[in-house]
Amino acid sequence: MTLMKAGFVVQDPTTQRYGLGRVVRDLSAHVIEDFDIVAAAVPVLTGLAGALGVTSFLSVYRDGRAVCLERLADIKGFELHWWPKGGTLPLNCGGAPKLLLAYQPREEIDRVLASPLAALTPASIRDRRKLRARLKEIRDRGYEFAVDDVVEGLSALAVPVVDERGGIICALSIAGLTPHMLDPAGGPAYLRQLTAAAAAVNGVLRG
């Protein structure tokens, strides 16, 4: 496959000169965008990991995948290794992946749900109707708390950073041992802190 056919290079039919194709422009846009997101989020997530004794994650939705841009843990805290920087997770498993999917357009959700759904643990949601209902719940309440559906005994809490139109820019999430992540009522223990972190990152991105 040539560079032109792949979309990396285009040729002007009049001047016969070559230029950068759509693929390169799209990749460049993502690099700049991801760099800005990382610069804004890393200081906030580093502080959060240290204060709460958890592992914090920054992730984005890219080409039908949940991609981890950064994973941060305090040296004295609990560090999880199951979602490395640059790694992906199934979109039906985990806090951030489901949250990222919940904020996608309906046609993108339909496309993802048309493919086989992974089962990382018995708690992973594989029933499409149940997953659709869960995605709506996530969108309505503005966060996802995933218990035991990536690794048994671990839980993750995720919130979105959104743009002025309500579209998702990235997800901030924290994860740890399930007892540490639960409040006395059985809900997410650190929702207030994570929501405040998302607001701080949003403020930096908007300048």
Disulfide bonds with the S-S distance in Angstrom:
none
